[in-house]
Amino acid sequence: MQAIFRWNGLYFGFLRSGRLFDADSNYLGWVDDNGDTWDANGNFVGELIDGSYILRSQLRIPPIPRIPLIPPIPPIPPIPPFNRFGRFPRAGYTDALASFRN
């Protein structure tokens, strides 16, 4: 299990076996071997940064959508970690998790 945070430091959810879940274990998408993140419908979301954040470059042309993966059985949600301190804005990037409700 790998905790995922918003850029402002708030806990968002987690990665388990390359699958992205929110804090309540709702399946949201997946992360491929290159760190690109896709939503459950196969649309590009952003890039996994520093192993804990998903950001979207404003300069990158989004890749074509992928064929969605079969949704996994939701795992039991882990105990949420403490929120982190927010990070300074990264030039040319936005927090890709803003596209998800949470």
C-alpha positions in Angstrom: 0.0 0.0 0.0 1.3 3.4 -1.0 -0.4 6.5 0.4 -1.3 9.2 -2.1 -1.6 12.9 -1.1 -2.9 16.0 -2.7 -0.2 18.6 -3.4 -1.6 20.6 -0.5 -0.7 17.8 1.8 -4.1 16.3 2.5 -4.4 12.5 2.4 -6.3 11.4 -0.8 -6.1 7.6 -1.0 -3.7 4.9 -1.9 -2.1 2.7 -4.5 -2.3 -1.0 -4.2 -0.8 -3.3 -6.9 -0.8 -0.3 -9.2 -4.4 0.4 -8.7 -5.6 3.8 -7.4 -8.2 4.0 -4.7 -9.6 6.9 -2.7 -9.6 6.9 1.1 -12.8 4.8 1.2 -11.4 2.1 -1.2 -13.4 3.2 -4.2 -11.5 2.2 -7.4 -10.5 5.3 -9.4 -7.9 4.0 -11.9 -4.4 2.7 -12.3 -0.7 3.8 -12.6 1.3 2.2 -15.4 5.0 1.2 -15.3 6.0 4.7 -16.5 4.1 6.4 -13.7 1.3 7.7 -15.9 -2.0 7.6 -14.1 -5.3 6.7 -15.8 -8.8 7.0 -14.5 -11.2 4.0 -14.4 -12.5 4.9 -17.9 -9.0 4.9 -19.4 -8.5 8.7 -19.6 -5.1 10.2 -18.7 -5.1 11.9 -15.3 -1.4 12.8 -14.7 2.0 11.5 -13.6 3.0 9.9 -10.3 5.5 12.3 -8.7 7.8 11.5 -5.8 5.8 8.3 -5.2 3.0 10.1 -3.4 1.5 12.8 -5.6 -0.2 12.8 -9.0 0.4 16.0 -11.0 -0.6 17.0 -14.5 1.8 18.9 -16.7 0.1 21.9 -18.4 2.6 21.5 -21.3 2.2 17.8 -22.0 -0.3 16.8 -24.6 -2.4 14.1 -23.0 -1.9 10.6 -24.5 -4.8 8.8 -26.2 -7.1 7.0 -23.8 -6.4 3.4 -22.9 -8.7 0.5 -22.7 -10.0 0.4 -19.1 -8.8 -2.3 -16.9 -11.2 -4.6 -15.1 -12.0 -3.0 -11.7 -10.5 -4.9 -8.8 -12.2 -6.0 -5.7 -11.9 -3.1 -3.3 -9.5 -3.8 -0.5 -10.2 -2.9 3.1 -9.2 0.8 3.5 -5.9 1.3 5.4 -5.7 3.5 8.4 -5.2 6.9 6.9 -1.8 8.4 7.5 -1.4 11.9 8.9 -1.7 14.7 6.4 1.6 16.2 5.2 2.6 19.8 4.9 1.6 21.3 1.5 4.3 21.6 -1.1 5.3 24.7 -3.0 3.7 25.0 -6.4 5.6 23.3 -9.2 5.8 25.5 -12.3 3.8 24.1 -15.1 1.9 21.5 -13.1 -1.5 21.2 -11.4 -2.8 18.7 -8.8 -4.4 16.0 -11.0 -6.4 14.7 -8.1 -8.7 17.7 -8.4 -10.5 15.8 -11.1 -11.7 13.3 -8.5 -14.3 14.1 -5.9 -12.9 13.6 -2.4 
